[in-house]
Amino acid sequence: MSSASTTSNPHKRFDSSEYPEPLVMPPTLEHKHTIIILHGRGSSAERFGPALLEAEIPEFTNLATAFPHAKFVFPTASKRRATMYKRIYINQWFDSWDLSSPNEREELQIEGLRESSAFIHGLLRRETELVGGRNVVLGGLSQGCAASLVGLLMWDGEPLAAAVGMCGWLPYRAHMEDIVRNIGAGDDGDDLFIRLDEAGEGLSNESEHAEPTPDLPTQAISFLREELEMAPPAQLLPPRSTALFLGHGVEDERVSVQLGRGASSCLSALGVDVHWREYEGLGHWYSREMLRDLVEFLRERTGWEVAVDTAMVTSES
């Protein structure tokens, strides 16, 4: 079974054996890069991975051909009771409630997001040790996208080459947006504790030697870490150095494009370099055009070698 780090949750230690061994598709040439992609709720690596790799992409044949030096890693989520589906066991990265009301029953997400983040981080550490962080990409589709975004925000290892997400959303977005917008500050925009400090009230002498207050994006990410009861990171730095591609179908009937737009807006406010793309007429899935944009994004942002299908380009020109 795959390995990953434990978390600080005092009630239950993370057990990576609850996650099946990932499906690994080796590169056709020398291994230089790794792309980790998470499936959606109710799916599995075997059902999701091969079909994604073989999907036709204009100008690039398919993902496997476009990135001949990339190893593709497709993890499978552990089985958890799904509250929305009468508590049956299904593969899901975390439990959740109806996405039409994303702020309701958020507590359902905590355990799964914490454990899935630890599992994802174990995969990232394994691959960064092999090829270096700048040669690793993390991504996902639907709930896998949501889990990968949280995993990215919680990641405190080497900066990654890039991240990608398809038809997903960002858990706890509203809370992080409130923090970034400094909701609850005074009329002059100052935080309550800063104003108390200036007045010399309510704070001990130790405040003179306290660490500087983190910026608002860092505070928002720290909130998420505390909400998930995860151990403090080695360094409090938002993932500003990792570019992110987000693609979403305008006609998505399962995860509203509004949730995708909200994720893009919030992550941008957190300092992430987000590249947002919408696709008219597309529902809850990827398309040839989305995958083409994804490949172009990775080629531009990573500098990796990408194989172009010259025959396809010639026939379409």
N, C-alpha and C positions, 0 to 999 in steps of 0.2 A: 504494500500500500504506500501511498505518497506521504511525504513528510511535510510538516509545517510547524511553526512555533506555537506555543501555548499562549493563552491570554491571561489577564489579571482577574477574571471573574472568579470570586471566591466560592461560588456555588457549584461550578462545573468546569473542569479543565477541558480544554479543546482536545478532541480525539480525531486525528486526521484519518484514522481507519474507517470513519463513517463515510468518507468520500471514496468512491471507486477509483482505481488507478486511471489516470487520464489516458485518452486515446492520443497517441503520438504518431504524426505523419512525418517521416524523415525527409530531409531536403534531397533534391536530385543531384546537387553538387555539394561541395564542401560546406559544412555547417558553419555559418557566420552569424546568423540571426535567428531569433525565436519570436513567434507570434502566438500569444495565448488568447483564445476566444471562448467565451462562456455562452452556453445555450440558454434558451428561455425556459420558463416554468413548465414542468411536465414533460420536457424533452430529455435527451441524453446526448452524450458525445457521439455515440454511434449513429444516432438518427440525424444529428445536426451537422457534424463535421464534414464527412465525405461529400454530402450534397453541396455544402458551401464551397468546398475546394474545387468541385467540378462545375460549378455554375459558370456559364459563359459570360465573358466580360469583353466588351468591344475594345479592340486594340491590344488586349493582353491575354487572350485565350481564356485563362482562369487564374485563380489566386496561386495555385501550386506552380503553374508555369511562369507567372509573373515574377515570383520570388524564388528562384531556383536554389538559393543559399539558405532559405528559411526553413526551420523546423516548425511545424504547426502543432500546438498542444491544445487539445480539446478536453477540458475537465468535465466531469459529471457531478451535478449537485447531489448532496445527500438526500435521503428520503425524510420528509418532515410532514407532520399533519397540516393540511391546508384548511384553515378556518373557513374560507369561502366555499369550500366544497365538502361540507359536512365532516370535516376533520379526517378525510381519507389521507393515506400516505401517498405522496407523489414526490418526484424529484423537484426540489425548489431550493433556491439559494437562501431564501428567507420567507417567512410567512408574512402575509399582509392582508389588508382589507380591500374593499372595492376602490379602484383607482378613480372613480368618479368623485370620491371624497378622500383624496390622498392624505389629509391631515387627521382622519378618524382612525382610532385604534392603532396608533403608531407603535404602541408598545409591543405589538405582535412581531415587529420587525427586528427587535433588538438582538435576541439570541442568534438568529440566523445570520444577520449582517455581521455580528461580531465573529462568529465562527467561520463564515465564508471569507471574511477579510483575512483572518489568520491563515486559512487554507491557501488563498490567493497569494499572500505574502510568502508562504513557503515555496510555492511554484516560482515566484519572481526571484527569490533568493537563489534557488537552484540554478535558474537560467542565467542570472547575472553573474554568478560564479563561473559559468561556462564561457559566456561570450561578452560579458560586460553590460551594464545597464543601458548604454546607448545603442545596444543591438537587440533590445527587447521591446516588444509592443504588447500592450494589454488591451483587450476589448471584449465586447459582448453584444448580444441581441436581446431585446425586450428586458425581462427580469435579469438576464445575464449582463445586460448593459448597466442596469441600476446597481447591481452588485459590484461590477468592475469600477464604476465611478466612485463608490464608497471606498473600495479597496485602494483606488488611486489616491484619494484624499487622505487616507490613513497611512499610506506608504511612506516610510522614512529611510529607505535604502537609497542605493544609487539612482540618480535621475534616469528615467526611461527614455527611449527614443521617441515614443509617441503613444497615444492611446486612441482607440476608435470605439464608437458606439452606434448601434442601429436601433431605431424605434424604441427608445428607452425613456427613463425618467430618473430624477434624483431624489432619493428618500431624504426626508427632513429639510427639504428645500426652503419651505416657508420660514422655519426657525433660523436657518443660516442667513437668509435674506434680511430678516429683522435685525440680526446682529451687524451685518455689513452696512445696513442703512442707519445703524446706531439708534434703533428704536428704543425709547426709554431715556434718551439723553435729555438734558435740559434744553430750554429754548435757545440757548447760545451754542448748542451742540456739544457742550462739555459733559463728560460722564460724571455721574453722581460722586464717585469715589475721588475723581480728580478735584471736584469742587470742595469736597470735605477736606482734602489734603491741603488745598490752598487756604482754607479757613482755619486749619490747625485743629479740626474737630474730628473725633471719631476714629482716629488712627493712632497707633502706637508709635514710639520713637523709632521702632525698627523699620518704619516705612521710608525713612531717609536712606536706608541701605537696600531697599527693595529693588528687584529687577525692573527694568523699564516695561511699561505696559505694552503687550504685543499689539500689532496693528489689527484692524477689524477683521480682515480675512483670516488671519491666524487665530483670532478669538473664535470665529465661526467654526473653523475646522476643529479647534480644541473642544468646542461645545459638542460636536458630533462624536468625538472620541470619548468624552465623558458620558454622553448619552448611551453609547454602546459598551461602557464599562471596560474600555481597553486601556492597557498600560500606557503611561506617558511616553512620547516618542523620544528618540535620541536627539532630535532637533526639531524645533517648531518652525518649519519653513513650508509655506504653501507650495504646491507643485507647479510653480510658475514656469519652470524650464521644460515642462512636458506639454507639447502641442496636442490638441484633442480634436478629432473629427467626429461630428455627430450628424447622422442622416436620419430623416424621418419622412414617412409617407403622409401627405396631407389628408388622405382618406382613411387613415388608421382608425379602425373601429374598436380596438382593444386598448391601446395606449394613445390617448388623444395627442395630436400634434401640439396642442397647447402645453402639455406636460413636457414635451421635448423642448419647445421654445423656452419654457420656464427654466429647465435644466441648463440650457445654453446661457441664458441671461445670468443665472445665479453663479455658474462656474466662471463666467467672464468677470463677474464682480469679485470672485475669490482670487482672481489673478491668473486664471488658466487661459492659455491662448486657444480659444475655441473657434473651430471652423464649422459653421452651421450650414446644412443644406436640406432643403425641402423638395419633395418630389410629388408633383401633381398626378392624381390618378392612382397613386400607390397606397395600398392598405398596410396591414401589419406584417410586413416582411421586407426583405431586401429586393433590389432590382438590378438589372444589368448596369443601369446608369449609376446607381448608388455605389456599386462595387467598383466601377470605373473611377468614380470620384475618390473613393477610398484609396485605390492604388495610386492615383495621381498625387493625393495628399501625402502618402507615405514616401513616395519617390522624392517629392519636394522637401519634406521635412527631415527625412532620415539620410538622404544621400545614398541609400542602398542601391545596388545594381538591380535593375528591373528589366526583364525580358519583354520586348515588344513583339507582337505577332505582325511581322511585316506583310505577310500575305493578306491578313485581315485589313490592315491599314490601307494597302494598295487597292483592295476591292471596294472599300468604302469611299475612297477619295475620288 
